[in-house]
Amino acid sequence: MDRRLTARISVFLIVLSIAGIASADQAIQKPEFSMTIPDGWIEIPRDVLDEYAATVKSLAPNAGIERYDYGFQANSGEWFTYPYILVENRRTGRLPQATLEQAEKIDMSAVARNEQRNLGSIATGFRIDAPVFDQETKLLWLRAEANVATVGPVSGLLACAPTEQGLIRASAFALAPDFPAYEPVFRANLGNLRADPSIAYVWGAKSARGTQTKAGAAASLLVTALLTGLLIGLIVYLVRNWMTD
């Protein structure tokens, strides 16, 4: 059978298998944000998130790992089985509105090389697409992928809601061959990401709580907020294997 046809059939079967997930979402309300996750998904316990973060930090000390605040996945019986969603409240400082709206101008190639150096042979072929700012939802979107050792290619989709403190970053990950089928599900749920009103970004005006920075520094701050520890989300499944060996 033709390889392209086989791949299309595989994606079609995955679409059928998650059709029920795509048609029903469940609302999540946390102190920092609200969003939706696919119906039937469950929250990853706090102690599990902390254990994984500690393990990654010991294995890749230069990767800038910060703990994930929340995690969600299908009720599969094993934590961090693809696909899953991880969420962080990143308090890196308020970002200027112009920087957010022009995020697509930022060159991500150097950032990708730096992330690659931090993780060495754990993951290769790390790629980050330019951010895309959605004027309607006020969300920043980003795509990333890497070839993870013993796992294979993994893809991630990020949605970021700016706040007066930095941003809320929600990242959804799946094995690359399955990603085309899961992407509509991810976009539908991450597209509902909203920062809590108590920290929501003030658009169209300078915030009394925010610190205004120069354009170059603001762009660097945005890159830090978007990408620090991003690759960790791609390799969490591999970390699970290390922990159980």
C-alpha positions as a Python dict, from the first residue, in 0.01 Angstrom:
ca = {
    (1, 'M'): (0, 0, 0),
    (2, 'D'): (120, 352, -83),
    (3, 'R'): (287, 516, 221),
    (4, 'R'): (90, 838, 185),
    (5, 'L'): (-237, 645, 172),
    (6, 'T'): (-138, 445, 478),
    (7, 'A'): (-60, 765, 667),
    (8, 'R'): (-396, 918, 568),
    (9, 'I'): (-583, 608, 682),
    (10, 'S'): (-396, 616, 1014),
    (11, 'V'): (-490, 980, 1074),
    (12, 'F'): (-852, 910, 974),
    (13, 'L'): (-875, 628, 1227),
    (14, 'I'): (-736, 853, 1500),
    (15, 'V'): (-990, 1121, 1409),
    (16, 'L'): (-1268, 864, 1447),
    (17, 'S'): (-1131, 748, 1781),
    (18, 'I'): (-1127, 1101, 1926),
    (19, 'A'): (-1448, 1224, 1764),
    (20, 'G'): (-1626, 1191, 2096),
    (21, 'I'): (-1352, 1393, 2268),
    (22, 'A'): (-1379, 1676, 2017),
    (23, 'S'): (-1755, 1703, 2055),
    (24, 'A'): (-1763, 1754, 2432),
    (25, 'D'): (-1535, 1959, 2653),
    (26, 'Q'): (-1525, 2012, 3027),
    (27, 'A'): (-1462, 2351, 3185),
    (28, 'I'): (-1162, 2400, 3413),
    (29, 'Q'): (-1153, 2688, 3661),
    (30, 'K'): (-831, 2758, 3852),
    (31, 'P'): (-724, 3060, 4060),
    (32, 'E'): (-507, 3189, 3773),
    (33, 'F'): (-705, 3093, 3462),
    (34, 'S'): (-998, 2915, 3303),
    (35, 'M'): (-1005, 2692, 2994),
    (36, 'T'): (-1156, 2367, 2871),
    (37, 'I'): (-1010, 2019, 2837),
    (38, 'P'): (-1145, 1722, 2638),
    (39, 'D'): (-1428, 1533, 2801),
    (40, 'G'): (-1299, 1231, 2995),
    (41, 'W'): (-959, 1385, 3067),
    (42, 'I'): (-838, 1407, 3427),
    (43, 'E'): (-602, 1634, 3622),
    (44, 'I'): (-248, 1515, 3693),
    (45, 'P'): (-186, 1528, 4071),
    (46, 'R'): (42, 1796, 4216),
    (47, 'D'): (286, 1543, 4364),
    (48, 'V'): (326, 1372, 4026),
    (49, 'L'): (405, 1705, 3855),
    (50, 'D'): (661, 1791, 4122),
    (51, 'E'): (826, 1448, 4101),
    (52, 'Y'): (867, 1478, 3727),
    (53, 'A'): (1003, 1831, 3752),
    (54, 'A'): (1264, 1723, 4006),
    (55, 'T'): (1371, 1430, 3788),
    (56, 'V'): (1406, 1647, 3477),
    (57, 'K'): (1607, 1906, 3670),
    (58, 'S'): (1854, 1641, 3781),
    (59, 'L'): (1888, 1499, 3428),
    (60, 'A'): (1903, 1831, 3239),
    (61, 'P'): (2019, 2101, 3484),
    (62, 'N'): (2075, 2359, 3208),
    (63, 'A'): (1727, 2332, 3059),
    (64, 'G'): (1575, 2599, 3282),
    (65, 'I'): (1305, 2369, 3417),
    (66, 'E'): (1035, 2532, 3625),
    (67, 'R'): (756, 2328, 3773),
    (68, 'Y'): (431, 2299, 3581),
    (69, 'D'): (139, 2433, 3784),
    (70, 'Y'): (-123, 2203, 3631),
    (71, 'G'): (-145, 1903, 3400),
    (72, 'F'): (-429, 1720, 3226),
    (73, 'Q'): (-448, 1401, 3022),
    (74, 'A'): (-675, 1122, 2909),
    (75, 'N'): (-763, 871, 3180),
    (76, 'S'): (-517, 613, 3047),
    (77, 'G'): (-397, 458, 3372),
    (78, 'E'): (-40, 592, 3337),
    (79, 'W'): (62, 952, 3394),
    (80, 'F'): (212, 1152, 3110),
    (81, 'T'): (95, 926, 2831),
    (82, 'Y'): (56, 1128, 2511),
    (83, 'P'): (-148, 1336, 2456),
    (84, 'Y'): (-145, 1570, 2754),
    (85, 'I'): (-174, 1941, 2840),
    (86, 'L'): (53, 2129, 3081),
    (87, 'V'): (-18, 2478, 3219),
    (88, 'E'): (208, 2733, 3388),
    (89, 'N'): (154, 3078, 3535),
    (90, 'R'): (477, 3246, 3424),
    (91, 'R'): (552, 3556, 3632),
    (92, 'T'): (824, 3705, 3413),
    (93, 'G'): (688, 4061, 3421),
    (94, 'R'): (432, 4253, 3218),
    (95, 'L'): (498, 4255, 2843),
    (96, 'P'): (437, 4568, 2633),
    (97, 'Q'): (133, 4545, 2407),
    (98, 'A'): (335, 4629, 2095),
    (99, 'T'): (572, 4338, 2167),
    (100, 'L'): (281, 4096, 2196),
    (101, 'E'): (114, 4216, 1879),
    (102, 'Q'): (438, 4196, 1678),
    (103, 'A'): (563, 3867, 1822),
    (104, 'E'): (581, 3704, 1478),
    (105, 'K'): (884, 3921, 1398),
    (106, 'I'): (1098, 3747, 1660),
    (107, 'D'): (1359, 3509, 1514),
    (108, 'M'): (1325, 3175, 1692),
    (109, 'S'): (1618, 2996, 1525),
    (110, 'A'): (1878, 3104, 1782),
    (111, 'V'): (1639, 3014, 2062),
    (112, 'A'): (1592, 2666, 1919),
    (113, 'R'): (1968, 2615, 1900),
    (114, 'N'): (2008, 2720, 2263),
    (115, 'E'): (1735, 2481, 2378),
    (116, 'Q'): (1901, 2206, 2178),
    (117, 'R'): (2236, 2267, 2350),
    (118, 'N'): (2070, 2248, 2692),
    (119, 'L'): (1929, 1901, 2628),
    (120, 'G'): (2205, 1749, 2417),
    (121, 'S'): (2121, 1398, 2296),
    (122, 'I'): (1797, 1377, 2496),
    (123, 'A'): (1617, 1541, 2205),
    (124, 'T'): (1733, 1645, 1858),
    (125, 'G'): (1589, 1837, 1565),
    (126, 'F'): (1424, 2091, 1795),
    (127, 'R'): (1218, 2340, 1594),
    (128, 'I'): (1012, 2639, 1701),
    (129, 'D'): (776, 2823, 1466),
    (130, 'A'): (733, 3199, 1489),
    (131, 'P'): (464, 3306, 1739),
    (132, 'V'): (126, 3412, 1603),
    (133, 'F'): (-85, 3671, 1786),
    (134, 'D'): (-463, 3635, 1755),
    (135, 'Q'): (-616, 3982, 1770),
    (136, 'E'): (-962, 3846, 1846),
    (137, 'T'): (-881, 3618, 2141),
    (138, 'K'): (-564, 3805, 2246),
    (139, 'L'): (-378, 3474, 2264),
    (140, 'L'): (-26, 3400, 2143),
    (141, 'W'): (9, 3070, 1956),
    (142, 'L'): (327, 2871, 1897),
    (143, 'R'): (424, 2536, 1745),
    (144, 'A'): (727, 2330, 1846),
    (145, 'E'): (861, 1984, 1776),
    (146, 'A'): (1157, 1761, 1853),
    (147, 'N'): (1278, 1407, 1796),
    (148, 'V'): (1287, 1257, 2146),
    (149, 'A'): (1528, 974, 2226),
    (150, 'T'): (1359, 629, 2236),
    (151, 'V'): (1020, 798, 2175),
    (152, 'G'): (1039, 950, 1828),
    (153, 'P'): (907, 1281, 1694),
    (154, 'V'): (678, 1476, 1927),
    (155, 'S'): (483, 1792, 1845),
    (156, 'G'): (352, 2064, 2074),
    (157, 'L'): (100, 2346, 2042),
    (158, 'L'): (109, 2639, 2284),
    (159, 'A'): (-149, 2903, 2366),
    (160, 'C'): (-43, 3191, 2590),
    (161, 'A'): (-272, 3441, 2761),
    (162, 'P'): (-87, 3760, 2860),
    (163, 'T'): (-133, 3880, 3218),
    (164, 'E'): (-23, 4180, 3421),
    (165, 'Q'): (243, 3949, 3569),
    (166, 'G'): (365, 3774, 3253),
    (167, 'L'): (150, 3512, 3085),
    (168, 'I'): (-38, 3186, 3132),
    (169, 'R'): (118, 2921, 2907),
    (170, 'A'): (-87, 2614, 2812),
    (171, 'S'): (100, 2350, 2611),
    (172, 'A'): (-54, 2046, 2442),
    (173, 'F'): (167, 1758, 2326),
    (174, 'A'): (120, 1448, 2111),
    (175, 'L'): (331, 1207, 1910),
    (176, 'A'): (397, 1371, 1573),
    (177, 'P'): (219, 1104, 1362),
    (178, 'D'): (-96, 1155, 1572),
    (179, 'F'): (-70, 1533, 1594),
    (180, 'P'): (-274, 1621, 1278),
    (181, 'A'): (-573, 1442, 1429),
    (182, 'Y'): (-533, 1594, 1776),
    (183, 'E'): (-453, 1949, 1665),
    (184, 'P'): (-819, 2056, 1614),
    (185, 'V'): (-899, 1924, 1963),
    (186, 'F'): (-604, 2113, 2112),
    (187, 'R'): (-691, 2436, 1932),
    (188, 'A'): (-1054, 2417, 2042),
    (189, 'N'): (-961, 2373, 2408),
    (190, 'L'): (-654, 2595, 2433),
    (191, 'G'): (-845, 2860, 2242),
    (192, 'N'): (-1067, 2893, 2549),
    (193, 'L'): (-773, 2986, 2772),
    (194, 'R'): (-843, 3304, 2969),
    (195, 'A'): (-647, 3463, 3252),
    (196, 'D'): (-836, 3526, 3573),
    (197, 'P'): (-977, 3882, 3586),
    (198, 'S'): (-758, 3955, 3890),
    (199, 'I'): (-442, 3928, 3676),
    (200, 'A'): (-584, 3976, 3324),
    (201, 'Y'): (-385, 4192, 3085),
    (202, 'V'): (-494, 4556, 3052),
    (203, 'W'): (-512, 4622, 2677),
    (204, 'G'): (-486, 4970, 2531),
    (205, 'A'): (-334, 5130, 2840),
    (206, 'K'): (-21, 5115, 3050),
    (207, 'S'): (-70, 4923, 3371),
    (208, 'A'): (17, 5083, 3701),
    (209, 'R'): (136, 4743, 3813),
    (210, 'G'): (348, 4680, 3506),
    (211, 'T'): (703, 4779, 3425),
    (212, 'Q'): (758, 4925, 3080),
    (213, 'T'): (1073, 4806, 2903),
    (214, 'K'): (1261, 4895, 2586),
    (215, 'A'): (1175, 4708, 2267),
    (216, 'G'): (1483, 4483, 2263),
    (217, 'A'): (1454, 4392, 2628),
    (218, 'A'): (1080, 4334, 2588),
    (219, 'A'): (1138, 4092, 2300),
    (220, 'S'): (1393, 3898, 2510),
    (221, 'L'): (1147, 3889, 2798),
    (222, 'L'): (877, 3751, 2569),
    (223, 'V'): (1109, 3478, 2441),
    (224, 'T'): (1192, 3385, 2801),
    (225, 'A'): (826, 3372, 2897),
    (226, 'L'): (730, 3166, 2593),
    (227, 'L'): (1014, 2919, 2575),
    (228, 'T'): (1195, 2859, 2904),
    (229, 'G'): (1143, 2493, 2985),
    (230, 'L'): (928, 2437, 2675),
    (231, 'L'): (1124, 2136, 2553),
    (232, 'I'): (1065, 1969, 2889),
    (233, 'G'): (700, 1926, 2798),
    (234, 'L'): (803, 1742, 2483),
    (235, 'I'): (1019, 1491, 2670),
    (236, 'V'): (810, 1420, 2980),
    (237, 'Y'): (711, 1075, 2852),
    (238, 'L'): (1079, 987, 2821),
    (239, 'V'): (1131, 1105, 3180),
    (240, 'R'): (856, 869, 3291),
    (241, 'N'): (1049, 580, 3137),
    (242, 'W'): (1367, 685, 3320),
    (243, 'M'): (1179, 697, 3649),
    (244, 'T'): (1034, 349, 3609),
    (245, 'D'): (1350, 173, 3487),
}
